[in-house]
Amino acid sequence: MNQWQVDLATMQSDAIEHEVIHQSFAAELSERDRGELHVHMNGAIPVSTIQDILADELTELPSGFLIERDLVRYTPCQSLASYLTPWQVLRLFPKKRENLDRLSLAVVASLAENNVRFVELRSSVLYLATLQSCSPTEALERLIESSRTASDRFGMRLGLILTVTRGDYSSVALSALLQAYQDLGEPDDVVGLDLAGDEEIAYPVELPSLYRKAKDRFGLGITIHAGETGRVENVRTAVELFCADRIGHGTAASKDPYLLDLLARQDICIEVCPISNRLTGAVPADEAHPLLEFRRHQVPFVICSDNPAIHQRGLADDDATAMTEGLSANDIYQQFEVAKQYSFIEGLE
């Protein structure tokens, strides 16, 4: 055997060994326990379940909307608005109580497939109340019962985060949600409050103080969608005015070293959604993901999936994507404990 043949045999052996190690690690990665702190309920419904519910409720699709084209996102979108096209349909159901149960079960089942042991599920209760022609209190009660049944079936700890959308009526919406929460005796199922929606849209000046009061009075965790669309000041506002415990996405924070130091000092966790961040354009294709900047400045972060059904990929895929963005295997192995540390659900073991 000449030297070329020896070198070729060595290269082939190394390639085989690398592939075996890679497959072994991928299997180990897929089987590890996970905690999910940033996932939207309507973005986690399997497409097949959506189609079944739409058919059952005789829901008419918006003009020009094609399920196979507009309900899923595989490649980066030109804008956040384009990414959000699926919500033209996702906000149209469930109109029936039994379909809420079907939906909840499907969502929790898909999370369980990714070895999620506990989840904080975000939901817009006021949309549900409108769809089911009931009061916010009734809608929240139905959501609690439905999600509790589903999580019990899969042995998963589940907490609800109530979402408010930015806009002129966000203070009214938050007040309605908190009243429903009180009407039901402040159930332990509700663990936090979220502010979401277009970051360019203004909100009432009193809104931050309402979040702070809810946090102080009820002990609810506060997570704010901020810095997803490049506005660094929104992250600072979330910290300084809303007293956020966690920041949803927060990619823009990487542009401001002083803000990163603030997040580290106050131990505020960033909910990083690697796949979503690329698909929405929050992190452009020609830029490195800010994960490494977060780590460099000792800002705590947790890997999350955001809208896994829309991406057709689960939390395990977000973990794998985070590694391609520069995280080490050790970083990923630590994620379950990080998620427990910053979760709003009490008593996690």
C-alpha atoms as one frame of an Amber mdcrd trajectory, in Angstrom:
protein
   0.000   0.000   0.000   1.497   3.349  -1.038   1.358   6.546   1.077  -1.646
   7.929  -0.834  -3.618   4.778  -0.068  -2.572   4.956   3.589  -3.671   8.590
   3.805  -6.966   7.800   2.086  -7.669   4.889   4.445  -6.855   7.107   7.416
  -9.165   9.857   6.144 -11.990   7.382   5.582 -11.489   5.892   9.054 -11.505
   9.353  10.630 -14.665  10.283   8.700 -16.440   7.132   9.845 -15.350   7.693
  13.436 -16.523  11.342  13.281 -19.895  10.288  11.874 -20.355   7.661  14.595
 -19.527  10.232  17.284 -21.865  12.766  15.643 -24.743  10.282  15.481 -24.125
   9.199  19.063 -24.135  12.799  20.258 -27.253  13.638  18.218 -29.072  10.690
  19.806 -27.934  11.736  23.264 -28.969  15.334  22.569 -32.438  14.304  21.397
 -33.040  12.219  24.525 -32.059  14.768  27.162 -34.675  16.371  29.425 -35.799
  19.873  28.505 -37.617  22.859  29.942 -39.470  25.242  27.612 -39.864  28.868
  28.725 -40.906  30.621  25.512 -43.497  28.894  23.356 -46.769  30.272  22.019
 -49.698  27.916  22.239 -51.110  28.768  18.815 -47.634  28.488  17.282 -47.211
  24.968  18.641 -50.342  23.319  17.197 -49.508  20.567  14.686 -50.693  21.386
  11.178 -52.821  18.232  11.007 -54.684  19.305  14.169 -55.231  22.780  12.725
 -56.699  21.330   9.556 -59.003  19.026  11.519 -60.290  21.889  13.665 -60.770
  24.243  10.714 -62.800  21.563   8.945 -64.846  20.770  12.052 -65.649  24.431
  12.678 -66.268  25.170   8.978 -63.784  28.020   9.176 -63.336  29.981   5.973
 -59.721  30.805   5.189 -58.734  34.400   4.381 -58.746  35.204   0.684 -55.596
  33.909  -0.990 -54.370  32.006   2.074 -52.966  28.554   1.286 -52.341  26.183
   4.183 -49.379  24.444   2.525 -47.730  27.776   1.646 -48.746  30.233   4.359
 -49.051  28.218   7.560 -45.437  27.118   7.876 -42.082  28.915   7.722 -38.991
  27.080   6.482 -36.830  29.924   5.179 -36.045  33.462   6.412 -38.848  35.954
   5.809 -38.450  39.453   4.425 -40.006  40.953   7.548 -41.531  40.074  10.896
 -44.950  40.878   9.406 -44.355  38.271   6.698 -43.314  35.718   9.308 -46.575
  36.368  11.169 -48.787  35.539   8.148 -49.903  32.214   9.734 -51.701  34.168
  12.446 -54.282  35.248   9.885 -55.629  31.728  10.416 -54.313  30.864  13.879
 -56.477  33.558  15.458 -59.671  32.118  13.936 -60.053  29.055  16.184 -60.978
  27.197  18.401 -64.606  28.224  18.543 -65.658  24.999  20.260 -64.688  23.952
  23.773 -63.926  20.401  22.669 -61.518  21.709  20.068 -59.640  23.610  22.758
 -59.174  20.265  24.482 -58.041  18.659  21.233 -55.649  21.510  20.590 -54.152
  21.446  24.088 -53.563  17.713  23.938 -51.836  17.992  20.550 -49.582  20.825
  21.736 -48.481  19.014  24.898 -47.968  15.772  22.970 -45.640  17.520  20.514
 -43.669  19.049  23.393 -43.412  15.635  25.042 -41.889  14.267  21.831 -39.013
  16.689  22.461 -38.606  15.429  26.049 -39.997  18.646  27.519 -40.547  18.026
  31.234 -41.974  21.424  32.084 -43.331  24.240  29.956 -44.562  27.785  30.320
 -47.218  28.103  27.648 -48.181  31.557  26.340 -51.780  32.161  25.379 -54.023
  35.075  24.429 -57.031  34.425  26.652 -58.962  37.429  25.341 -58.857  36.009
  21.797 -60.199  32.747  23.180 -63.004  34.578  24.993 -64.035  36.286  21.752
 -63.891  33.075  19.731 -65.940  31.098  22.245 -68.343  33.972  23.038 -67.641
  33.818  26.755 -66.187  36.066  29.439 -62.416  36.313  30.027 -62.947  34.481
  33.315 -64.706  31.590  31.578 -62.066  31.511  28.854 -59.232  31.369  31.385
 -61.023  28.642  33.333 -61.459  26.578  30.165 -57.812  27.072  29.221 -56.645
  26.016  32.677 -58.827  22.908  32.688 -57.813  21.953  29.160 -54.071  22.477
  29.613 -54.130  20.779  33.019 -55.787  17.658  31.578 -53.245  17.514  28.756
 -50.199  18.044  30.959 -51.409  15.482  33.502 -51.761  12.912  30.745 -48.111
  13.344  29.759 -46.721  13.898  33.248 -45.540  17.391  32.346 -45.453  20.434
  34.633 -47.270  23.270  32.874 -47.660  26.925  33.757 -49.600  29.518  31.784
 -48.246  32.913  30.792 -51.011  35.357  29.903 -50.148  37.469  26.881 -51.103
  41.085  26.253 -50.582  42.644  22.816 -49.068  46.106  22.458 -51.522  48.806
  21.443 -53.945  51.461  22.671 -56.026  48.951  24.630 -53.236  46.930  26.228
 -53.905  48.383  29.690 -57.565  47.453  29.404 -56.585  43.959  28.239 -54.182
  43.471  31.138 -56.803  44.628  33.647 -59.342  42.194  32.172 -56.873  39.301
  32.422 -55.934  40.114  35.993 -59.609  40.373  36.956 -60.254  36.935  35.463
 -57.246  35.610  37.366 -58.637  37.011  40.616 -62.159  35.773  39.863 -60.748
  32.237  39.719 -58.962  32.608  43.051 -55.475  33.342  41.645 -54.848  29.784
  40.399 -51.300  28.414  40.568 -51.601  27.398  36.893 -51.005  31.039  35.922
 -47.348  31.833  36.490 -46.580  34.949  34.479 -47.467  37.851  32.228 -46.134
  38.624  28.768 -46.187  41.680  26.496 -45.963  40.825  22.804 -46.765  42.269
  19.401 -45.223  44.828  17.069 -42.524  46.689  18.991 -43.144  49.812  16.911
 -46.692  50.148  18.255 -47.128  52.499  21.207 -48.874  51.469  24.415 -50.534
  53.489  27.211 -48.107  55.298  29.466 -49.492  53.562  32.559 -48.910  50.031
  31.220 -45.457  49.443  32.783 -46.731  50.401  36.242 -49.616  47.941  35.859
 -47.144  45.146  35.170 -45.039  46.137  38.165 -48.103  46.204  40.417 -49.191
  42.764  39.188 -45.726  41.426  39.894 -45.689  42.878  43.414 -49.258  41.953
  44.306 -49.574  38.487  42.806 -45.977  37.326  42.535 -46.347  36.696  38.810
 -43.225  36.523  36.658 -42.801  39.169  33.965 -41.432  38.406  30.514 -41.435
  41.027  27.769 -40.938  40.552  24.032 -38.259  43.152  23.367 -35.337  43.752
  21.045 -36.612  41.290  18.461 -36.871  43.980  15.777 -33.627  45.794  16.405
 -34.759  48.397  18.947 -32.237  48.267  21.767 -34.206  50.796  23.836 -37.131
  48.354  24.081 -34.946  45.935  26.027 -33.847  48.688  28.403 -37.467  49.774
  28.862 -38.475  46.193  29.650 -35.866  46.101  32.395 -36.185  49.592  33.841
 -39.933  50.265  33.492 -41.594  46.849  33.390 -39.186  45.209  35.866 -38.962
  42.191  33.577 -37.548  38.963  34.958 -36.901  37.634  31.460 -36.642  39.090
  27.960 -38.230  37.396  24.958 -35.673  37.197  22.110 -33.658  40.295  23.094
 -31.333  39.937  20.110 -30.833  43.710  19.787 -29.292  43.849  23.257 -26.076
  42.450  21.809 -25.462  45.837  20.151 -25.097  47.608  23.506 -22.322  46.395
  25.863 -23.638  48.558  28.699 -27.074  46.988  28.384 -25.530  43.521  28.364
 -23.708  44.378  31.572 -27.004  45.605  33.072 -28.742  42.336  32.162 -25.887
  40.363  33.708 -25.865  42.416  36.919 -29.606  42.077  37.388 -29.568  38.389
  36.435 -32.215  38.858  33.736 -32.548  35.836  31.490 -32.824  36.103  27.700
 -35.238  33.659  26.055 -33.260  32.798  22.930 -35.134  31.200  20.020 -32.397
  30.327  17.483 -34.569  29.018  14.645 -37.176  31.746  15.007 -34.510  34.466
  15.207 -33.223  33.503  11.774 -36.669  33.032  10.200 -37.977  36.418  11.384
 -34.817  38.254  10.398 -34.149  39.269  13.996 -30.667  37.956  13.268 -29.761
  38.572   9.594 -28.067  35.828   7.612 -24.836  37.815   7.378 -24.543  38.334
  11.146 -23.479  36.025  13.942 -26.164  35.096  16.432 -25.760  37.114  19.680
 -25.649  33.935  21.773 -21.893  34.179  22.098 -22.105  37.844  23.089 -24.594
  36.907  25.807 -22.224  34.236  27.061 -19.213  36.554  26.865 -20.983  39.163
  29.025 -22.315  36.455  31.391 -25.931  37.256  30.524 -28.079  34.213  31.392
 -30.004  32.726  28.484 -32.243  29.760  27.836 -32.889  28.069  24.487 -36.562
  28.081  23.468 -38.637  27.179  20.406 -41.135  30.092  20.080 -43.471  28.617
  17.408 -42.278  25.060  16.756 -45.219  23.909  14.638 -44.824  26.911  12.336
 -41.161  25.992  11.884 -41.939  22.249  11.648 -39.091  21.749  14.133 -39.088
  21.277  17.908 -36.970  22.348  20.857 -34.424  19.608  20.173 -33.819  21.266
  16.802 -33.342  24.643  18.476 -30.698  23.066  20.705 -28.931  21.669  17.658
 -29.193  25.017  15.873 -27.729  26.796  18.910 -24.687  24.565  18.581 -24.260
  25.542  14.935 -24.421  29.157  16.149 -21.433  28.540  18.419 -22.599  26.974
  21.687 -20.692  24.038  23.076 -22.090  20.648  24.020 -21.594  21.631  27.655
 -23.704  24.767  27.111 -26.537  22.608  25.813 -26.234  20.052  28.596 -26.649
  22.860  31.141 -29.861  24.147  29.583 -32.273  22.016  31.605 -30.879  23.378
  34.865 -30.840  26.929  33.491 -34.483  26.593  32.483 -35.387  25.388  35.975
 -33.484  28.261  37.567 -35.318  30.957  35.593 -38.707  29.302  35.320 -41.746
  30.963  36.916 -43.095  27.532  37.916 -42.436  26.872  41.585 -41.199  23.619
  43.070 -39.384  22.201  40.041 -37.022  19.372  40.953
